[in-house]
Amino acid sequence: MKPIHIVTVSDGDISSLKLTLQSIENQSFKKFKNIIVSKKRFINLDKKFITKRRVFYIKKKSSIYEAMNYGINKSKNNYILFLNSGDTF
C-alpha cells in the first residue's frame, strides 16, 4: 500500500502550522507523506518537524485553492487528505 499523502496549506503562520504538524505526528498510523505548501519559508520551525516524510514547497502568490491544486500535482497519489494549517486530527 502506498503511503497516504497529507496536503497542508499554510499562509505562513508558524504557530498554527506547529499545531497541525504535532497533530499529524501524534497519530499511530505512520505510513504517510506530508506535503506542505506555504506562502512563506519557515525559518524558526523546530527540527523535530523536519523529517524525510515531510516536503515543503513555497508558493508566494497563490490562493488557497491554487496551493491545494499544487499539492495535488506534487502528490500524484490515489490517497490524498487535506489538513490545512491550524486544523487537527
Secondary structure, DSSP 8 states (H G I E B T S, - for coil): ---EEEEEEE-S-HHHHHHHHHHHHT-S---EEEEEEESS--SS--GGG--TTEEEEE-TT--HHHHHHHHHHHH--S-EEE--TT---
